[in-house]
Amino acid sequence: GLYACFEHIGPAAEAPQVFAFIMGEWLPNSAFELDDRPHLERMREGYSPTDPTAKEDVWIPLRGN
């Protein structure tokens, strides 16, 4: 299915801010709705949850309106 992918750069403790942006700002202003499928997160090689330069991909399942 369709997913939107967002890149989070920073420690894992800041991830809730990314999800708040996606769900509270991006999604309501997009042409999509949240789909009932798994949300995915992919940590890059060498990922450390406390590293301020850590990179993580956040995948949000979507369906068209």
All heavy atoms as TSV, in Angstrom:
chain	resi	resn	atom	element	x	y	z
A	1	GLY	N	N	0.808	-1.191	0.000
A	1	GLY	CA	C	0.000	0.000	0.000
A	1	GLY	C	C	0.850	1.254	0.000
A	1	GLY	O	O	2.075	1.215	-0.007
A	2	LEU	N	N	0.188	2.360	0.062
A	2	LEU	CA	C	0.819	3.670	0.015
A	2	LEU	C	C	1.315	4.076	1.393
A	2	LEU	O	O	0.618	3.898	2.397
A	2	LEU	CB	C	-0.212	4.692	-0.487
A	2	LEU	CG	C	0.254	6.125	-0.642
A	2	LEU	CD1	C	1.335	6.238	-1.708
A	2	LEU	CD2	C	-0.937	7.005	-1.003
A	3	TYR	N	N	2.527	4.610	1.447
A	3	TYR	CA	C	3.113	5.124	2.680
A	3	TYR	C	C	3.718	6.492	2.414
A	3	TYR	O	O	4.223	6.750	1.324
A	3	TYR	CB	C	4.233	4.216	3.188
A	3	TYR	CG	C	3.772	2.995	3.941
A	3	TYR	CD1	C	3.388	1.842	3.279
A	3	TYR	CD2	C	3.724	2.999	5.327
A	3	TYR	CE1	C	2.970	0.719	3.980
A	3	TYR	CE2	C	3.308	1.878	6.034
A	3	TYR	CZ	C	2.935	0.749	5.351
A	3	TYR	OH	O	2.516	-0.357	6.049
A	4	ALA	N	N	3.697	7.348	3.427
A	4	ALA	CA	C	4.482	8.583	3.408
A	4	ALA	C	C	5.714	8.301	4.256
A	4	ALA	O	O	5.621	7.684	5.311
A	4	ALA	CB	C	3.691	9.737	3.998
A	5	CYS	N	N	6.868	8.750	3.800
A	5	CYS	CA	C	8.109	8.519	4.522
A	5	CYS	C	C	8.677	9.857	4.985
A	5	CYS	O	O	8.778	10.797	4.204
A	5	CYS	CB	C	9.122	7.794	3.637
A	5	CYS	SG	S	10.651	7.404	4.506
A	6	PHE	N	N	9.036	9.918	6.254
A	6	PHE	CA	C	9.623	11.106	6.853
A	6	PHE	C	C	10.956	10.714	7.467
A	6	PHE	O	O	11.099	9.618	8.002
A	6	PHE	CB	C	8.710	11.665	7.953
A	6	PHE	CG	C	7.361	12.076	7.452
A	6	PHE	CD1	C	6.341	11.143	7.365
A	6	PHE	CD2	C	7.125	13.380	7.055
A	6	PHE	CE1	C	5.091	11.508	6.899
A	6	PHE	CE2	C	5.878	13.756	6.593
A	6	PHE	CZ	C	4.858	12.820	6.507
A	7	GLU	N	N	11.912	11.621	7.413
A	7	GLU	CA	C	13.216	11.367	8.020
A	7	GLU	C	C	13.301	12.135	9.334
A	7	GLU	O	O	13.081	13.339	9.374
A	7	GLU	CB	C	14.337	11.806	7.089
A	7	GLU	CG	C	15.717	11.540	7.668
A	7	GLU	CD	C	16.820	11.981	6.742
A	7	GLU	OE1	O	16.890	13.185	6.415
A	7	GLU	OE2	O	17.618	11.127	6.339
A	8	HIS	N	N	13.605	11.413	10.396
A	8	HIS	CA	C	13.845	12.033	11.696
A	8	HIS	C	C	15.335	12.015	11.942
A	8	HIS	O	O	15.969	10.960	11.878
A	8	HIS	CB	C	13.113	11.281	12.804
A	8	HIS	CG	C	13.554	11.670	14.186
A	8	HIS	ND1	N	13.432	12.957	14.656
A	8	HIS	CD2	C	14.127	10.962	15.177
A	8	HIS	CE1	C	13.904	13.015	15.886
A	8	HIS	NE2	N	14.336	11.805	16.223
A	9	ILE	N	N	15.902	13.185	12.226
A	9	ILE	CA	C	17.315	13.285	12.573
A	9	ILE	C	C	17.385	13.812	13.997
A	9	ILE	O	O	16.878	14.902	14.287
A	9	ILE	CB	C	18.072	14.219	11.615
A	9	ILE	CG1	C	17.969	13.701	10.184
A	9	ILE	CG2	C	19.530	14.357	12.049
A	9	ILE	CD1	C	18.542	14.624	9.138
A	10	GLY	N	N	17.987	13.030	14.877
A	10	GLY	CA	C	18.117	13.419	16.269
A	10	GLY	C	C	17.875	12.244	17.183
A	10	GLY	O	O	17.605	11.132	16.740
A	11	PRO	N	N	17.961	12.493	18.483
A	11	PRO	CA	C	17.774	11.399	19.436
A	11	PRO	C	C	16.342	10.886	19.448
A	11	PRO	O	O	15.394	11.609	19.097
A	11	PRO	CB	C	18.154	12.026	20.777
A	11	PRO	CG	C	17.998	13.492	20.585
A	11	PRO	CD	C	18.253	13.759	19.144
A	12	ALA	N	N	16.187	9.655	19.869
A	12	ALA	CA	C	14.867	9.023	19.911
A	12	ALA	C	C	13.908	9.792	20.815
A	12	ALA	O	O	12.700	9.789	20.578
A	12	ALA	CB	C	14.995	7.579	20.372
A	13	ALA	N	N	14.414	10.464	21.826
A	13	ALA	CA	C	13.558	11.218	22.745
A	13	ALA	C	C	12.793	12.341	22.040
A	13	ALA	O	O	11.771	12.809	22.538
A	13	ALA	CB	C	14.390	11.796	23.885
A	14	GLU	N	N	13.269	12.763	20.855
A	14	GLU	CA	C	12.599	13.816	20.096
A	14	GLU	C	C	11.597	13.268	19.079
A	14	GLU	O	O	10.911	14.042	18.413
A	14	GLU	CB	C	13.633	14.685	19.393
A	14	GLU	CG	C	14.509	15.469	20.361
A	14	GLU	CD	C	15.602	16.249	19.668
A	14	GLU	OE1	O	15.692	16.230	18.421
A	14	GLU	OE2	O	16.393	16.888	20.388
A	15	ALA	N	N	11.497	11.963	18.948
A	15	ALA	CA	C	10.578	11.356	17.976
A	15	ALA	C	C	9.125	11.743	18.203
A	15	ALA	O	O	8.393	11.936	17.228
A	15	ALA	CB	C	10.743	9.836	17.964
A	16	PRO	N	N	8.644	11.883	19.445
A	16	PRO	CA	C	7.245	12.308	19.617
A	16	PRO	C	C	6.913	13.633	18.925
A	16	PRO	O	O	5.794	13.819	18.454
A	16	PRO	CB	C	7.086	12.411	21.135
A	16	PRO	CG	C	8.055	11.410	21.666
A	16	PRO	CD	C	9.248	11.517	20.727
A	17	GLN	N	N	7.882	14.520	18.811
A	17	GLN	CA	C	7.658	15.780	18.101
A	17	GLN	C	C	7.429	15.533	16.612
A	17	GLN	O	O	6.626	16.208	15.980
A	17	GLN	CB	C	8.842	16.730	18.301
A	17	GLN	CG	C	9.028	17.152	19.739
A	17	GLN	CD	C	10.360	17.835	19.971
A	17	GLN	OE1	O	11.288	17.732	19.178
A	17	GLN	NE2	N	10.461	18.537	21.091
A	18	VAL	N	N	8.142	14.564	16.061
A	18	VAL	CA	C	7.977	14.219	14.646
A	18	VAL	C	C	6.580	13.651	14.416
A	18	VAL	O	O	5.877	14.058	13.485
A	18	VAL	CB	C	9.056	13.207	14.193
A	18	VAL	CG1	C	8.786	12.715	12.787
A	18	VAL	CG2	C	10.433	13.824	14.298
A	19	PHE	N	N	6.147	12.741	15.288
A	19	PHE	CA	C	4.817	12.156	15.147
A	19	PHE	C	C	3.727	13.205	15.343
A	19	PHE	O	O	2.708	13.179	14.666
A	19	PHE	CB	C	4.634	10.983	16.111
A	19	PHE	CG	C	5.368	9.755	15.685
A	19	PHE	CD1	C	6.581	9.411	16.267
A	19	PHE	CD2	C	4.862	8.948	14.673
A	19	PHE	CE1	C	7.266	8.275	15.860
A	19	PHE	CE2	C	5.539	7.812	14.265
A	19	PHE	CZ	C	6.744	7.473	14.854
A	20	ALA	N	N	3.942	14.140	16.254
A	20	ALA	CA	C	2.960	15.210	16.463
A	20	ALA	C	C	2.828	16.059	15.207
A	20	ALA	O	O	1.721	16.439	14.814
A	20	ALA	CB	C	3.359	16.069	17.656
A	21	PHE	N	N	3.951	16.356	14.545
A	21	PHE	CA	C	3.903	17.117	13.296
A	21	PHE	C	C	3.167	16.335	12.214
A	21	PHE	O	O	2.291	16.875	11.536
A	21	PHE	CB	C	5.316	17.464	12.809
A	21	PHE	CG	C	5.333	17.938	11.385
A	21	PHE	CD1	C	4.914	19.212	11.062
A	21	PHE	CD2	C	5.722	17.087	10.368
A	21	PHE	CE1	C	4.896	19.646	9.738
A	21	PHE	CE2	C	5.716	17.501	9.046
A	21	PHE	CZ	C	5.301	18.785	8.734
A	22	ILE	N	N	3.521	15.065	12.060
A	22	ILE	CA	C	2.910	14.249	11.007
A	22	ILE	C	C	1.396	14.153	11.207
A	22	ILE	O	O	0.623	14.410	10.281
A	22	ILE	CB	C	3.532	12.836	10.974
A	22	ILE	CG1	C	5.002	12.910	10.554
A	22	ILE	CG2	C	2.752	11.926	10.025
A	22	ILE	CD1	C	5.779	11.626	10.764
A	23	MET	N	N	0.984	13.786	12.405
A	23	MET	CA	C	-0.441	13.555	12.671
A	23	MET	C	C	-1.240	14.842	12.869
A	23	MET	O	O	-2.415	14.907	12.520
A	23	MET	CB	C	-0.608	12.670	13.913
A	23	MET	CG	C	0.017	11.317	13.764
A	23	MET	SD	S	-0.649	10.425	12.343
A	23	MET	CE	C	0.195	8.886	12.518
A	24	GLY	N	N	-0.594	15.866	13.418
A	24	GLY	CA	C	-1.309	17.095	13.735
A	24	GLY	C	C	-1.269	18.169	12.680
A	24	GLY	O	O	-2.154	19.034	12.633
A	25	GLU	N	N	-0.236	18.143	11.819
A	25	GLU	CA	C	-0.100	19.179	10.797
A	25	GLU	C	C	-0.095	18.612	9.377
A	25	GLU	O	O	-0.891	19.009	8.545
A	25	GLU	CB	C	1.165	19.996	11.045
A	25	GLU	CG	C	1.109	20.799	12.333
A	25	GLU	CD	C	2.345	21.649	12.540
A	25	GLU	OE1	O	2.825	22.248	11.551
A	25	GLU	OE2	O	2.843	21.701	13.672
A	26	TRP	N	N	0.841	17.695	9.125
A	26	TRP	CA	C	0.984	17.218	7.756
A	26	TRP	C	C	-0.251	16.456	7.281
A	26	TRP	O	O	-0.810	16.773	6.230
A	26	TRP	CB	C	2.232	16.333	7.612
A	26	TRP	CG	C	2.446	15.927	6.200
A	26	TRP	CD1	C	3.094	16.640	5.233
A	26	TRP	CD2	C	1.955	14.737	5.562
A	26	TRP	NE1	N	3.040	15.963	4.037
A	26	TRP	CE2	C	2.343	14.788	4.213
A	26	TRP	CE3	C	1.231	13.651	5.994
A	26	TRP	CZ2	C	2.045	13.793	3.302
A	26	TRP	CZ3	C	0.926	12.650	5.092
A	26	TRP	CH2	C	1.329	12.726	3.762
A	27	LEU	N	N	-0.668	15.452	8.037
A	27	LEU	CA	C	-1.774	14.601	7.605
A	27	LEU	C	C	-3.080	15.374	7.412
A	27	LEU	O	O	-3.719	15.232	6.365
A	27	LEU	CB	C	-1.958	13.429	8.566
A	27	LEU	CG	C	-2.933	12.342	8.125
A	27	LEU	CD1	C	-2.532	11.725	6.791
A	27	LEU	CD2	C	-3.028	11.259	9.188
A	28	PRO	N	N	-3.497	16.221	8.344
A	28	PRO	CA	C	-4.755	16.947	8.135
A	28	PRO	C	C	-4.722	17.897	6.932
A	28	PRO	O	O	-5.766	18.235	6.376
A	28	PRO	CB	C	-4.936	17.750	9.434
A	28	PRO	CG	C	-4.108	17.063	10.444
A	28	PRO	CD	C	-2.967	16.445	9.692
A	29	ASN	N	N	-3.541	18.320	6.528
A	29	ASN	CA	C	-3.411	19.236	5.390
A	29	ASN	C	C	-3.062	18.524	4.089
A	29	ASN	O	O	-2.832	19.175	3.073
A	29	ASN	CB	C	-2.358	20.302	5.706
A	29	ASN	CG	C	-2.830	21.234	6.786
A	29	ASN	OD1	O	-3.856	21.880	6.655
A	29	ASN	ND2	N	-2.092	21.282	7.879
A	30	SER	N	N	-3.020	17.209	4.134
A	30	SER	CA	C	-2.716	16.434	2.931
A	30	SER	C	C	-4.014	15.957	2.281
A	30	SER	O	O	-5.098	16.158	2.821
A	30	SER	CB	C	-1.850	15.219	3.293
A	30	SER	OG	O	-2.630	14.213	3.916
A	31	ALA	N	N	-3.874	15.290	1.166
A	31	ALA	CA	C	-5.032	14.720	0.471
A	31	ALA	C	C	-5.254	13.266	0.879
A	31	ALA	O	O	-5.952	12.533	0.185
A	31	ALA	CB	C	-4.816	14.812	-1.035
A	32	PHE	N	N	-4.687	12.867	2.015
A	32	PHE	CA	C	-4.717	11.470	2.433
A	32	PHE	C	C	-5.356	11.298	3.798
A	32	PHE	O	O	-5.509	12.256	4.549
A	32	PHE	CB	C	-3.290	10.896	2.472
A	32	PHE	CG	C	-2.575	10.996	1.167
A	32	PHE	CD1	C	-1.685	12.025	0.929
A	32	PHE	CD2	C	-2.815	10.079	0.157
A	32	PHE	CE1	C	-1.028	12.128	-0.282
A	32	PHE	CE2	C	-2.166	10.171	-1.057
A	32	PHE	CZ	C	-1.272	11.199	-1.279
A	33	GLU	N	N	-5.685	10.044	4.106
A	33	GLU	CA	C	-6.157	9.656	5.428
A	33	GLU	C	C	-5.245	8.559	5.940
A	33	GLU	O	O	-4.636	7.822	5.164
A	33	GLU	CB	C	-7.590	9.120	5.350
A	33	GLU	CG	C	-8.607	10.144	4.919
A	33	GLU	CD	C	-10.003	9.555	4.805
A	33	GLU	OE1	O	-10.191	8.352	5.079
A	33	GLU	OE2	O	-10.907	10.302	4.415
A	34	LEU	N	N	-5.171	8.443	7.252
A	34	LEU	CA	C	-4.392	7.387	7.863
A	34	LEU	C	C	-5.055	6.047	7.573
A	34	LEU	O	O	-6.264	5.894	7.729
A	34	LEU	CB	C	-4.320	7.626	9.374
A	34	LEU	CG	C	-3.398	6.725	10.168
A	34	LEU	CD1	C	-1.954	6.900	9.714
A	34	LEU	CD2	C	-3.533	7.042	11.644
A	35	ASP	N	N	-4.262	5.073	7.133
A	35	ASP	CA	C	-4.789	3.746	6.856
A	35	ASP	C	C	-4.534	2.837	8.057
A	35	ASP	O	O	-3.633	3.082	8.862
A	35	ASP	CB	C	-4.120	3.162	5.606
A	35	ASP	CG	C	-4.928	2.049	4.971
A	35	ASP	OD1	O	-6.003	1.709	5.487
A	35	ASP	OD2	O	-4.474	1.519	3.947
A	36	ASP	N	N	-5.333	1.793	8.177
A	36	ASP	CA	C	-5.234	0.857	9.292
A	36	ASP	C	C	-4.263	-0.270	8.931
A	36	ASP	O	O	-4.669	-1.405	8.685
A	36	ASP	CB	C	-6.619	0.304	9.646
A	36	ASP	CG	C	-6.598	-0.548	10.900
A	36	ASP	OD1	O	-5.642	-0.419	11.691
A	36	ASP	OD2	O	-7.525	-1.347	11.090
A	37	ARG	N	N	-3.004	0.075	8.845
A	37	ARG	CA	C	-1.920	-0.865	8.580
A	37	ARG	C	C	-0.757	-0.493	9.487
A	37	ARG	O	O	-0.746	0.583	10.076
A	37	ARG	CB	C	-1.489	-0.791	7.103
A	37	ARG	CG	C	-2.539	-1.339	6.158
A	37	ARG	CD	C	-2.072	-1.300	4.707
A	37	ARG	NE	N	-2.098	0.062	4.197
A	37	ARG	CZ	C	-1.038	0.687	3.683
A	37	ARG	NH1	N	0.121	0.094	3.599
A	37	ARG	NH2	N	-1.143	1.933	3.249
A	38	PRO	N	N	0.240	-1.341	9.585
A	38	PRO	CA	C	1.369	-1.040	10.472
A	38	PRO	C	C	2.123	0.236	10.085
A	38	PRO	O	O	2.305	0.531	8.907
A	38	PRO	CB	C	2.291	-2.254	10.310
A	38	PRO	CG	C	1.395	-3.353	9.852
A	38	PRO	CD	C	0.345	-2.687	9.005
A	39	HIS	N	N	2.504	0.978	11.100
A	39	HIS	CA	C	3.444	2.089	10.950
A	39	HIS	C	C	4.836	1.476	11.047
A	39	HIS	O	O	5.049	0.541	11.833
A	39	HIS	CB	C	3.265	3.102	12.075
A	39	HIS	CG	C	1.964	3.813	12.041
A	39	HIS	ND1	N	0.740	3.181	12.099
A	39	HIS	CD2	C	1.688	5.127	11.956
A	39	HIS	CE1	C	-0.220	4.077	12.057
A	39	HIS	NE2	N	0.325	5.277	11.975
A	40	LEU	N	N	5.777	1.990	10.298
A	40	LEU	CA	C	7.108	1.410	10.272
A	40	LEU	C	C	8.152	2.459	10.642
A	40	LEU	O	O	7.988	3.640	10.331
A	40	LEU	CB	C	7.427	0.859	8.886
A	40	LEU	CG	C	6.405	-0.115	8.292
A	40	LEU	CD1	C	6.724	-0.386	6.836
A	40	LEU	CD2	C	6.382	-1.400	9.091
A	41	GLU	N	N	9.208	2.001	11.277
A	41	GLU	CA	C	10.366	2.837	11.542
A	41	GLU	C	C	11.599	2.036	11.172
A	41	GLU	O	O	11.718	0.872	11.540
A	41	GLU	CB	C	10.431	3.238	13.010
A	41	GLU	CG	C	9.272	4.125	13.434
A	41	GLU	CD	C	9.321	4.476	14.894
A	41	GLU	OE1	O	10.385	4.938	15.357
A	41	GLU	OE2	O	8.303	4.268	15.575
A	42	ARG	N	N	12.488	2.668	10.434
A	42	ARG	CA	C	13.721	1.991	10.029
A	42	ARG	C	C	14.893	2.796	10.553
A	42	ARG	O	O	15.049	3.977	10.216
A	42	ARG	CB	C	13.808	1.882	8.514
A	42	ARG	CG	C	15.038	1.120	8.033
A	42	ARG	CD	C	15.098	1.119	6.545
A	42	ARG	NE	N	15.467	2.454	6.100
A	42	ARG	CZ	C	16.382	2.699	5.161
A	42	ARG	NH1	N	16.960	1.712	4.547
A	42	ARG	NH2	N	16.673	3.931	4.825
A	43	MET	N	N	15.668	2.151	11.394
A	43	MET	CA	C	16.860	2.786	11.926
A	43	MET	C	C	18.025	2.497	10.988
A	43	MET	O	O	18.170	1.393	10.502
A	43	MET	CB	C	17.175	2.261	13.329
A	43	MET	CG	C	16.269	2.796	14.399
A	43	MET	SD	S	14.569	2.238	14.185
A	43	MET	CE	C	13.869	2.642	15.735
A	44	ARG	N	N	18.822	3.494	10.758
A	44	ARG	CA	C	19.960	3.341	9.865
A	44	ARG	C	C	21.101	2.585	10.556
A	44	ARG	O	O	21.150	2.488	11.780
A	44	ARG	CB	C	20.460	4.715	9.414
A	44	ARG	CG	C	19.353	5.630	8.902
A	44	ARG	CD	C	19.292	5.691	7.405
A	44	ARG	NE	N	18.170	6.497	6.948
A	44	ARG	CZ	C	18.276	7.721	6.445
A	44	ARG	NH1	N	19.446	8.311	6.351
A	44	ARG	NH2	N	17.211	8.355	6.031
A	45	GLU	N	N	22.014	2.077	9.759
A	45	GLU	CA	C	23.154	1.335	10.282
A	45	GLU	C	C	23.902	2.196	11.294
A	45	GLU	O	O	24.132	3.383	11.063
A	45	GLU	CB	C	24.088	0.939	9.141
A	45	GLU	CG	C	25.217	0.043	9.569
A	45	GLU	CD	C	26.042	-0.458	8.394
A	45	GLU	OE1	O	25.530	-0.497	7.274
A	45	GLU	OE2	O	27.204	-0.799	8.647
A	46	GLY	N	N	24.269	1.593	12.421
A	46	GLY	CA	C	24.993	2.306	13.459
A	46	GLY	C	C	24.105	3.184	14.328
A	46	GLY	O	O	24.596	3.985	15.114
A	47	TYR	N	N	22.799	3.011	14.217
A	47	TYR	CA	C	21.848	3.839	14.957
A	47	TYR	C	C	22.088	3.763	16.464
A	47	TYR	O	O	22.276	2.695	17.026
A	47	TYR	CB	C	20.421	3.379	14.643
A	47	TYR	CG	C	19.359	4.112	15.416
A	47	TYR	CD1	C	18.892	5.344	14.983
A	47	TYR	CD2	C	18.824	3.578	16.585
A	47	TYR	CE1	C	17.919	6.022	15.690
A	47	TYR	CE2	C	17.848	4.246	17.295
A	47	TYR	CZ	C	17.404	5.472	16.843
A	47	TYR	OH	O	16.445	6.144	17.544
A	48	SER	N	N	22.072	4.919	17.093
A	48	SER	CA	C	22.139	5.009	18.551
A	48	SER	C	C	21.022	5.946	18.995
A	48	SER	O	O	20.952	7.088	18.511
A	48	SER	CB	C	23.483	5.573	19.004
A	48	SER	OG	O	23.451	5.864	20.396
A	49	PRO	N	N	20.134	5.513	19.875
A	49	PRO	CA	C	18.982	6.325	20.238
A	49	PRO	C	C	19.321	7.634	20.946
A	49	PRO	O	O	18.470	8.511	21.051
A	49	PRO	CB	C	18.157	5.412	21.136
A	49	PRO	CG	C	19.102	4.388	21.628
A	49	PRO	CD	C	20.144	4.230	20.569
A	50	THR	N	N	20.542	7.792	21.407
A	50	THR	CA	C	20.918	9.035	22.087
A	50	THR	C	C	21.761	9.965	21.216
A	50	THR	O	O	22.057	11.085	21.624
A	50	THR	CB	C	21.693	8.721	23.380
A	50	THR	OG1	O	22.852	7.945	23.051
A	50	THR	CG2	C	20.823	7.955	24.366
A	51	ASP	N	N	22.115	9.531	20.033
A	51	ASP	CA	C	22.951	10.324	19.126
A	51	ASP	C	C	22.150	11.482	18.533
A	51	ASP	O	O	21.108	11.271	17.929
A	51	ASP	CB	C	23.466	9.413	18.002
A	51	ASP	CG	C	24.407	10.107	17.034
A	51	ASP	OD1	O	24.574	11.340	17.108
A	51	ASP	OD2	O	24.967	9.403	16.181
A	52	PRO	N	N	22.616	12.719	18.683
A	52	PRO	CA	C	21.884	13.863	18.122
A	52	PRO	C	C	21.890	13.903	16.593
A	52	PRO	O	O	21.136	14.667	15.995
A	52	PRO	CB	C	22.593	15.078	18.707
A	52	PRO	CG	C	23.932	14.597	19.121
A	52	PRO	CD	C	23.794	13.129	19.426
A	53	THR	N	N	22.712	13.055	15.958
A	53	THR	CA	C	22.730	13.000	14.492
A	53	THR	C	C	22.152	11.689	13.957
A	53	THR	O	O	22.266	11.402	12.766
A	53	THR	CB	C	24.159	13.187	13.947
A	53	THR	OG1	O	24.979	12.099	14.395
A	53	THR	CG2	C	24.756	14.513	14.403
A	54	ALA	N	N	21.539	10.895	14.845
A	54	ALA	CA	C	20.951	9.617	14.423
A	54	ALA	C	C	19.866	9.861	13.379
A	54	ALA	O	O	19.127	10.845	13.446
A	54	ALA	CB	C	20.358	8.894	15.620
A	55	LYS	N	N	19.778	8.962	12.404
A	55	LYS	CA	C	18.773	9.084	11.342
A	55	LYS	C	C	17.829	7.892	11.387
A	55	LYS	O	O	18.267	6.754	11.525
A	55	LYS	CB	C	19.442	9.183	9.975
A	55	LYS	CG	C	20.235	10.453	9.820
A	55	LYS	CD	C	20.843	10.565	8.452
A	55	LYS	CE	C	21.640	11.852	8.344
A	55	LYS	NZ	N	22.273	11.988	7.032
A	56	GLU	N	N	16.558	8.207	11.243
A	56	GLU	CA	C	15.510	7.188	11.307
A	56	GLU	C	C	14.450	7.537	10.265
A	56	GLU	O	O	14.076	8.696	10.117
A	56	GLU	CB	C	14.916	7.226	12.713
A	56	GLU	CG	C	13.792	6.297	12.963
A	56	GLU	CD	C	13.297	6.420	14.396
A	56	GLU	OE1	O	14.016	6.924	15.275
A	56	GLU	OE2	O	12.151	5.995	14.622
A	57	ASP	N	N	13.984	6.535	9.546
A	57	ASP	CA	C	12.892	6.725	8.586
A	57	ASP	C	C	11.586	6.301	9.241
A	57	ASP	O	O	11.498	5.228	9.830
A	57	ASP	CB	C	13.131	5.898	7.322
A	57	ASP	CG	C	14.364	6.349	6.564
A	57	ASP	OD1	O	14.618	7.555	6.528
A	57	ASP	OD2	O	15.064	5.477	6.017
A	58	VAL	N	N	10.585	7.160	9.152
A	58	VAL	CA	C	9.268	6.898	9.721
A	58	VAL	C	C	8.283	6.745	8.553
A	58	VAL	O	O	8.153	7.666	7.741
A	58	VAL	CB	C	8.832	8.065	10.634
A	58	VAL	CG1	C	7.442	7.826	11.179
A	58	VAL	CG2	C	9.829	8.261	11.762
A	59	TRP	N	N	7.636	5.607	8.464
A	59	TRP	CA	C	6.705	5.310	7.384
A	59	TRP	C	C	5.280	5.269	7.945
A	59	TRP	O	O	4.984	4.514	8.876
A	59	TRP	CB	C	7.039	3.959	6.763
A	59	TRP	CG	C	8.385	3.944	6.081
A	59	TRP	CD1	C	9.603	3.978	6.692
A	59	TRP	CD2	C	8.642	3.906	4.690
A	59	TRP	NE1	N	10.600	3.950	5.750
A	59	TRP	CE2	C	10.032	3.903	4.512
A	59	TRP	CE3	C	7.819	3.854	3.568
A	59	TRP	CZ2	C	10.625	3.873	3.258
A	59	TRP	CZ3	C	8.413	3.811	2.322
A	59	TRP	CH2	C	9.787	3.814	2.173
A	60	ILE	N	N	4.394	6.094	7.378
A	60	ILE	CA	C	3.020	6.208	7.832
A	60	ILE	C	C	2.093	5.678	6.728
A	60	ILE	O	O	2.155	6.159	5.593
A	60	ILE	CB	C	2.665	7.680	8.136
A	60	ILE	CG1	C	3.661	8.285	9.138
A	60	ILE	CG2	C	1.219	7.819	8.621
A	60	ILE	CD1	C	3.660	7.643	10.500
A	61	PRO	N	N	1.233	4.694	7.031
A	61	PRO	CA	C	0.353	4.134	6.002
A	61	PRO	C	C	-0.788	5.106	5.643
A	61	PRO	O	O	-1.395	5.709	6.521
A	61	PRO	CB	C	-0.209	2.872	6.667
A	61	PRO	CG	C	-0.190	3.189	8.121
A	61	PRO	CD	C	0.996	4.065	8.338
A	62	LEU	N	N	-1.023	5.233	4.362
A	62	LEU	CA	C	-2.023	6.183	3.868
A	62	LEU	C	C	-3.027	5.523	2.931
A	62	LEU	O	O	-2.749	4.496	2.336
A	62	LEU	CB	C	-1.333	7.308	3.101
A	62	LEU	CG	C	-0.284	8.121	3.826
A	62	LEU	CD1	C	0.402	9.067	2.853
A	62	LEU	CD2	C	-0.866	8.865	4.997
A	63	ARG	N	N	-4.160	6.185	2.791
A	63	ARG	CA	C	-5.115	5.874	1.731
A	63	ARG	C	C	-5.645	7.206	1.218
A	63	ARG	O	O	-5.705	8.198	1.952
A	63	ARG	CB	C	-6.228	4.965	2.229
A	63	ARG	CG	C	-7.156	5.596	3.235
A	63	ARG	CD	C	-8.326	4.652	3.559
A	63	ARG	NE	N	-9.196	5.298	4.513
A	63	ARG	CZ	C	-9.228	5.032	5.822
A	63	ARG	NH1	N	-8.449	4.105	6.317
A	63	ARG	NH2	N	-10.046	5.674	6.606
A	64	GLY	N	N	-6.030	7.234	-0.059
A	64	GLY	CA	C	-6.565	8.452	-0.650
A	64	GLY	C	C	-7.972	8.730	-0.154
A	64	GLY	O	O	-8.686	7.836	0.277
A	65	ASN	N	N	-8.351	9.985	-0.163
A	65	ASN	CA	C	-9.719	10.383	0.258
A	65	ASN	C	C	-10.735	9.963	-0.763
A	65	ASN	O	O	-10.626	10.039	-1.896
A	65	ASN	CB	C	-9.801	11.897	0.451
A	65	ASN	CG	C	-9.092	12.330	1.720
A	65	ASN	OD1	O	-8.907	11.537	2.633
A	65	ASN	ND2	N	-8.693	13.568	1.761
